[in-house]
Amino acid sequence: MQSVLLYIMTVLIWGSTWLAIEFQLGTVNEIVSLCLRFSLAALCMWGYVLFKRMPMYFDLKTHGFFILLAMGNFGLNYLMLYYAQGYLNSAMASIAFSLLLIFNIINTRLFFGKPIAKRIYSGALFGVAGIVALFWHDLSQFDLSSGAIVGLGLALLGTLIASFGNMVSVRNSNKGIGVLQGNAWGMLYSSVLLAVCALLNGETFVINASWQYWSSLIYLAVFGTVIAFASYFSLLKNIGPERASYIIVLFPLVAVLLSTYFEGFTWQANTFVGFSLVLLGNAIVLTPFDKLKAHFAASPVRT
C-alpha cells in the first residue's frame, strides 16, 4: 500500500512540474534557475536529516558516487531538459523523457545483470506507443529543418544522463545508503557544481523575476525535487527500477490533463487511444502474472 501511495504521489507531482518549468524559462538563465532550485532543495533536505539526526558521514568513495548522483539526477540531466524546452513544447519534451523507462531497463541489465521479465518489455512498448499516439499531432508536424531536432537531441541526452543517475541511486541503495542521506548530499553537490558553472559562464545571481517565477521555483524545489525524488528513489529500492521507471511513462498523462485545463489542450481520437495504450502498458508492467498464476494454482478448488 505504501508503494502505491508513493507511486501515485510521484506521478502527480512530476506530471505537474512540466507546466511549472514553463515559468522558469526566458527570464533567468537556466543554470542560475537550477542552482537556486537545488540550493533550496538541499536546504530543505539537510534541515530534515539533521533534525532526524541521520548519519551523514561517508567515505570518499561514497562521496564520489554522491557527485555522480548530483550530475545524473540533479544537474546535467535537468540542464539538458531545460535547454530542450527552449526548442520543444512540453509535450514533445515529456515524450522524449518518457524513454527513461527503456533506458533504465537496458542499464539495469548492463550494470546489475538483472534479468528483465518479458512482460516489462511488452508493457514498455505499449506505454511508449501510447505516448506517441497521445501526441501524434505534434510528432507528425515535427520539422527536421528547425531547431526542434536540437531540442530532441538535448532531451534524449538528458534522459540518458538521468538513467545513469538512477543506476547510481540503485547502487547506493544496494550499499545500504539511505535515500534521504544520498539525496541530501547529491543536492548539495549539485547546487555547488551549478553555482561554479554559472560563475564560470559569467552569469549573475542578481535577478528580477515575477511572482510566477518564484512560486514555480519553490514548487519545483520542494515538491518536484525534495518530495518527488525521495518518493521515487524509495520506489527504486522497494519495487525495482523497471516498475518504478514506469512513472516516467505515466506522468505525461498528468501533464495533458493540466494542459487541458490551463492551456486549452484539445482532446481528439488519438488522445483517447494514447490513454488506453498507456493504461494497458501500466497494467502489464505492474501485474505479476506468474505470481497470480501460482497463487490461483495453489488455491484449493471448492465444489
C-alpha positions as CSV (number, residue, x, y, z in Angstrom):
1,M,0.0,0.0,0.0
2,Q,2.9,2.4,0.8
3,S,4.4,1.8,-2.6
4,V,1.1,2.5,-4.3
5,L,0.8,5.9,-2.5
6,L,4.4,6.8,-3.3
7,Y,3.7,5.8,-6.9
8,I,0.6,8.0,-7.3
9,M,2.2,11.0,-5.5
10,T,5.3,10.9,-7.6
11,V,3.3,10.7,-10.9
12,L,1.1,13.6,-9.9
13,I,4.0,15.8,-8.8
14,W,6.3,15.1,-11.7
15,G,3.4,15.4,-14.1
16,S,2.8,18.9,-12.9
17,T,6.4,20.1,-13.0
18,W,6.4,20.4,-16.8
19,L,3.9,23.2,-16.5
20,A,5.9,24.8,-13.7
21,I,9.1,24.7,-15.7
22,E,7.5,26.9,-18.4
23,F,7.5,29.8,-15.8
24,Q,11.3,29.2,-15.3
25,L,12.3,29.9,-18.9
26,G,13.0,33.2,-20.6
27,T,13.7,35.5,-17.7
28,V,16.5,33.8,-15.7
29,N,19.4,31.8,-17.1
30,E,18.8,28.1,-16.9
31,I,21.9,27.3,-14.9
32,V,21.1,30.0,-12.3
33,S,17.5,28.7,-12.1
34,L,18.7,25.2,-11.4
35,C,21.2,26.4,-8.9
36,L,18.5,28.2,-7.0
37,R,16.2,25.2,-7.2
38,F,18.7,22.7,-5.9
39,S,20.1,25.1,-3.3
40,L,16.6,25.5,-1.8
41,A,16.0,21.7,-2.1
42,A,19.4,21.0,-0.4
43,L,18.5,23.4,2.4
44,C,15.2,21.5,3.0
45,M,16.8,18.1,2.8
46,W,19.7,19.0,5.2
47,G,17.3,20.6,7.6
48,Y,15.3,17.4,7.7
49,V,18.2,14.9,8.0
50,L,19.9,17.0,10.7
51,F,16.6,17.3,12.6
52,K,16.2,13.5,12.4
53,R,19.9,13.1,13.4
54,M,20.5,10.7,10.5
55,P,24.1,9.5,9.9
56,M,25.7,11.8,7.3
57,Y,29.4,10.7,7.4
58,F,30.5,8.6,4.5
59,D,33.9,7.6,3.0
60,L,35.5,9.4,0.0
61,K,34.4,6.6,-2.5
62,T,30.8,7.1,-1.5
63,H,31.1,10.9,-1.9
64,G,32.3,10.2,-5.4
65,F,29.1,8.4,-6.1
66,F,27.2,11.3,-4.5
67,I,28.8,13.6,-7.0
68,L,27.8,11.2,-9.8
69,L,24.2,11.2,-8.4
70,A,24.3,15.0,-8.4
71,M,25.3,15.2,-12.0
72,G,23.0,12.4,-13.2
73,N,19.8,13.3,-11.3
74,F,20.2,16.8,-10.0
75,G,22.4,18.6,-12.6
76,L,23.3,17.8,-16.1
77,N,20.0,15.9,-16.8
78,Y,17.9,18.9,-15.9
79,L,20.1,21.4,-17.6
80,M,19.7,19.4,-20.9
81,L,16.0,19.3,-20.4
82,Y,15.7,23.0,-19.6
83,Y,17.6,23.7,-22.7
84,A,15.5,21.3,-24.7
85,Q,12.3,23.1,-23.7
86,G,13.7,26.2,-25.3
87,Y,13.3,24.3,-28.6
88,L,10.4,21.9,-27.9
89,N,7.0,22.3,-26.3
90,S,6.3,20.5,-23.0
91,A,4.5,17.7,-24.8
92,M,7.5,16.8,-27.0
93,A,9.9,17.1,-24.1
94,S,7.8,14.8,-22.0
95,I,7.6,12.2,-24.8
96,A,11.4,12.2,-25.1
97,F,11.9,11.9,-21.4
98,S,9.4,9.0,-21.1
99,L,12.1,6.9,-22.8
100,L,13.8,6.9,-19.4
101,L,11.8,3.7,-18.9
102,I,13.6,2.0,-21.8
103,F,17.0,3.3,-20.8
104,N,16.5,2.1,-17.2
105,I,15.6,-1.4,-18.3
106,I,18.7,-1.6,-20.6
107,N,21.0,-0.1,-18.0
108,T,19.7,-2.3,-15.2
109,R,20.6,-5.3,-17.3
110,L,24.0,-3.8,-18.2
111,F,25.1,-2.6,-14.8
112,F,23.5,-5.1,-12.5
113,G,22.9,-8.1,-14.7
114,K,19.3,-8.4,-13.6
115,P,17.0,-10.4,-15.9
116,I,14.0,-8.5,-17.1
117,A,10.6,-10.2,-17.2
118,K,9.2,-10.3,-20.7
119,R,6.0,-8.5,-19.6
120,I,8.2,-5.5,-18.8
121,Y,9.2,-5.1,-22.4
122,S,5.7,-5.6,-23.6
123,G,4.3,-3.1,-21.1
124,A,7.0,-0.6,-22.0
125,L,6.2,-0.9,-25.7
126,F,2.5,-0.3,-25.1
127,G,3.4,2.7,-22.9
128,V,5.7,4.3,-25.4
129,A,3.2,3.6,-28.2
130,G,0.5,5.3,-26.0
131,I,2.7,8.4,-25.6
132,V,3.3,8.5,-29.3
133,A,-0.4,8.3,-30.0
134,L,-1.2,10.8,-27.4
135,F,0.9,13.5,-29.0
136,W,0.7,12.2,-32.6
137,H,-0.2,15.6,-34.0
138,D,3.0,17.1,-32.5
139,L,5.1,14.3,-33.9
140,S,3.5,14.5,-37.4
141,Q,4.4,18.2,-37.6
142,F,8.0,17.7,-36.5
143,D,10.2,19.7,-38.8
144,L,13.8,18.3,-39.1
145,S,15.0,21.5,-40.6
146,S,14.1,23.5,-37.5
147,G,15.7,23.7,-34.1
148,A,13.3,21.0,-32.9
149,I,15.8,18.3,-33.8
150,V,18.4,20.1,-31.5
151,G,15.8,20.1,-28.7
152,L,15.0,16.4,-29.2
153,G,18.7,15.6,-29.1
154,L,19.2,17.5,-25.8
155,A,16.1,15.9,-24.3
156,L,17.3,12.4,-25.2
157,L,20.8,13.2,-23.8
158,G,19.3,14.5,-20.6
159,T,17.2,11.3,-20.4
160,L,20.2,9.1,-20.8
161,I,22.1,11.0,-18.1
162,A,19.1,10.7,-15.8
163,S,19.1,6.9,-16.3
164,F,22.7,6.8,-15.3
165,G,21.8,8.7,-12.2
166,N,19.1,6.2,-11.5
167,M,21.6,3.4,-11.6
168,V,23.9,5.3,-9.1
169,S,20.9,5.6,-6.8
170,V,20.2,1.8,-7.1
171,R,23.9,1.2,-6.4
172,N,23.8,3.4,-3.3
173,S,20.7,1.7,-2.0
174,N,22.3,-1.7,-2.5
175,K,25.2,-0.4,-0.3
176,G,22.8,0.4,2.4
177,I,22.9,4.2,1.9
178,G,19.6,5.8,2.9
179,V,17.6,7.6,0.2
180,L,17.3,10.8,2.2
181,Q,21.0,11.0,3.0
182,G,22.0,10.3,-0.5
183,N,19.6,12.9,-1.9
184,A,20.8,15.5,0.7
185,W,24.4,15.1,-0.4
186,G,23.5,14.9,-4.1
187,M,21.5,18.1,-4.0
188,L,24.2,19.9,-2.1
189,Y,26.9,18.8,-4.6
190,S,24.6,19.8,-7.4
191,S,24.0,23.3,-6.1
192,V,27.7,23.8,-5.7
193,L,28.6,22.5,-9.1
194,L,25.8,24.6,-10.8
195,A,27.0,27.7,-8.9
196,V,30.5,27.1,-10.2
197,C,29.2,26.6,-13.8
198,A,27.2,29.8,-13.5
199,L,30.1,31.8,-12.3
200,L,32.5,30.4,-14.9
201,N,29.8,31.2,-17.5
202,G,29.7,34.8,-16.3
203,E,26.1,34.6,-15.1
204,T,24.7,36.8,-12.3
205,F,22.6,35.8,-9.4
206,V,21.0,39.3,-9.1
207,I,17.7,38.6,-10.7
208,N,14.4,40.5,-11.1
209,A,11.8,37.9,-11.7
210,S,8.0,37.7,-11.4
211,W,6.0,36.1,-8.6
212,Q,5.1,33.3,-11.1
213,Y,8.8,32.5,-11.4
214,W,9.4,32.4,-7.7
215,S,6.3,30.4,-6.9
216,S,7.1,27.9,-9.6
217,L,10.7,27.7,-8.3
218,I,9.5,26.9,-4.8
219,Y,7.2,24.3,-6.1
220,L,9.9,22.7,-8.2
221,A,12.4,22.7,-5.3
222,V,10.1,21.5,-2.5
223,F,7.6,19.2,-4.3
224,G,9.3,18.5,-7.6
225,T,12.7,17.8,-6.1
226,V,12.7,17.0,-2.4
227,I,9.4,15.1,-2.1
228,A,9.2,13.5,-5.5
229,F,12.8,12.3,-5.6
230,A,12.5,10.9,-2.1
231,S,9.4,9.0,-3.2
232,Y,10.9,7.9,-6.5
233,F,14.2,6.6,-5.0
234,S,12.2,4.8,-2.3
235,L,10.3,3.1,-5.1
236,L,13.5,2.2,-6.9
237,K,14.6,0.4,-3.7
238,N,11.2,-1.2,-3.0
239,I,9.9,-2.3,-6.4
240,G,13.0,-2.1,-8.7
241,P,14.0,0.4,-11.4
242,E,11.8,-1.2,-14.1
243,R,8.5,-0.8,-12.4
244,A,9.4,2.5,-10.7
245,S,10.5,3.9,-14.0
246,Y,7.0,3.4,-15.5
247,I,6.2,6.6,-13.6
248,I,8.1,8.3,-16.5
249,V,5.5,6.9,-18.9
250,L,2.6,7.9,-16.8
251,F,3.3,11.5,-15.8
252,P,2.8,12.9,-19.3
253,L,-0.8,12.0,-18.8
254,V,-1.0,14.3,-15.9
255,A,0.7,17.0,-18.0
256,V,-2.0,16.6,-20.6
257,L,-4.8,17.0,-18.0
258,L,-3.2,20.2,-16.7
259,S,-2.7,21.4,-20.3
260,T,-6.3,20.8,-20.9
261,Y,-7.4,22.9,-18.0
262,F,-4.8,25.7,-18.2
263,E,-3.8,25.8,-21.9
264,G,-7.0,24.6,-23.7
265,F,-5.5,21.3,-24.9
266,T,-8.0,19.7,-27.4
267,W,-8.9,16.1,-26.9
268,Q,-9.1,14.1,-30.1
269,A,-9.3,10.4,-31.0
270,N,-5.5,9.9,-30.7
271,T,-5.8,11.3,-27.1
272,F,-8.1,8.5,-26.0
273,V,-6.1,5.9,-27.9
274,G,-3.0,7.1,-26.2
275,F,-4.6,6.9,-22.7
276,S,-5.8,3.4,-23.4
277,L,-2.4,2.1,-24.5
278,V,-0.6,3.7,-21.6
279,L,-3.0,2.3,-19.1
280,L,-2.8,-1.1,-20.7
281,G,1.0,-1.0,-20.6
282,N,0.9,0.1,-16.9
283,A,-1.3,-2.9,-16.1
284,I,1.0,-5.3,-17.9
285,V,4.1,-3.9,-16.1
286,L,2.7,-3.8,-12.7
287,T,0.8,-7.1,-12.7
288,P,2.9,-10.1,-11.6
289,F,1.1,-12.7,-13.8
290,D,3.4,-15.5,-12.8
291,K,2.7,-15.0,-9.1
292,L,-1.0,-14.7,-9.7
293,K,-1.0,-17.9,-11.8
294,A,0.9,-19.7,-9.0
295,H,-1.5,-18.3,-6.4
296,F,-4.6,-19.5,-8.2
297,A,-3.0,-22.8,-9.0
298,A,-2.2,-23.3,-5.3
299,S,-5.7,-22.3,-4.2
300,P,-8.0,-25.3,-3.3
301,V,-10.9,-25.8,-5.6
302,R,-14.2,-26.0,-3.7
303,T,-17.2,-27.8,-5.1
